[in-house]
Amino acid sequence: MTKKKILELFDTWNQALQTKNPSTVAKLYHPRLGILIPTVSAKIRHNRTEIKDYFVNFLQNNPFGEISESNIRIYGDLAINSGLYTFELDGEEEQSRIKVDARFTYVYKKEDKEWFIIEHHSSVLP
């Protein structure tokens, strides 16, 4: 596994957001181990059903993310990517977009030749 491949996992996740399908996004999280600590909710999501529920609302904002700093470490079948990203989201006014700068951590686990998110933490920059 290379650092480039780990960065591509974020691109895959970001592309899943563009489908506006919560199930498509939730399938990227490990079926048993996936945890989401989201940016715009105080509730931690502990399984795919709860993760999907979060994305039902989040995807309504037409999010698009871009990494500005990435720190990747790979440990066999585990990989961690943490850093900073910016999300563009629909604003309250028609045709307006807002930018949200946030910190992130993705922990990935390789299982059956496929990489899954086992933990995703995102929080707005102070």
N, C-alpha and C positions, 0 to 999 in steps of 0.2 A: 504494500500500500504506500502511496506517495502523498505528499502534502497537496499536490495538484488534485488528486482524486478526492481528498477530504474537502477541498474548496468546491469541487464539483457537486458534492452532496448538498451544500448550501444552495447552489444553483438549481438543483433538482427540487429542493424544498420551495424555493422562491417561484419556480415555474408551476409547482402544484398550487400555490396561492393564486396564480393567474387563472386557473381553471374555475375558480370560485366554487369548487366542490369540496365541502368539509371532509367527506370520506376519502378523497384523493390525498388530502394533506395528512389526515389521521393515519393512513396506511404507512406513512414514512416513519411512524413511531413504533417502537417494539410492541408486539401484541400483548406481552405480559409485563414488561419492565418499563415501558414508556412513562415518563413524568414530564409535565409541562408546568413551568412556573412563569406565567405570562406577564406581559407588559401592562396590559390594560384591564386586569382583573386581579382581585385579591385572593381568589380561590385557586389553589393548586389542583391541577388535573392529574389523576392517578392511573388512568387507563385510557384506552382508545375511545371508548364511549364518551368520557368526560372531555377528552382532547377534541374530539369531533364537535361536541357541543360548544366549546369555546370558539372554534373556527366558524360555526354557523353565523355568529354575530360579527366576528372580526373581519371575515371576508366581504361583508356588506360595505366595508370602507375602501374596497379596491386597493389593498396594500401592495406595495412593491418595495422590496428591501435591497439595500446595497451596502456591502461591507467596506468600511474605510480602514479598519485595522484587524488583522487576523493573526492569531498565535496558535499554531497547530503543533500538537504532540501526538505521536503514535506509539502505542504499546501493544504490539501483537494484534489481537482482535478487538482492541479498544482504541479509540482516537478521541481527542479533545480539540475543539476549536473554540477559542474565546477571543473577544475583542470588542470592537465598536461597529455598529451599523446604523444606517439611517433608513427610516421608513417614510415613504410618501403615502398619505391617506387622503381620502375625500374629506374636504372641510364641510362645515355646516352650510355655507353658501353654495348655490349651484355652480358647478364648473370650477370650484376652488379646491386646491390641494394644500395640505399642510405637511410639514416635515417634522419627524420625531427622531431625535438622536437617542440611541440606547446602547447599553452594554449587553453582551450576549455570551452564553456558554452553551455549546452543543457537545454532548458526549454521545459517541456512536459506538455500537457494538456490531461486529460482524458475526452473522449466524447463517449457516447454510448458504454461504457465498454471497449473502446480501447484507448491506449495511443498514442498520436501523438506528433511529434516535432513541437513546434510553433516558436522556435528560436534556431538557432545553430550558434554560433560564434566560429571561430577558427583562431588563429594567431600564426605565427612562434615566438618562443622565441627569444628575442634579444641576 
